[in-house]
Amino acid sequence: MINEEHSVNTHDARELVGTKQLAKIMLDQETYFLKITKQNKLILTK
C-alpha cells in the first residue's frame, strides 16, 4: 500500500479509456492495453 504522505499521480480510468472502454499505453517500446470489463473490472494486457 502506498503511504498517503507521498504524492502520487492519480488518473480516473474512465477518462483514460474514453467511450471505447479501451486505452493504449506505451512504456518504452512496449504497448499495453487497459480495458474496463462489463463487470466493471480493469484488465491490463500486453
Secondary structure, DSSP 8 states (H G I E B T S, - for coil): ---TTS------HHHHHGGGTEEEEEETTEEEEEEE-TTS-EEEE-
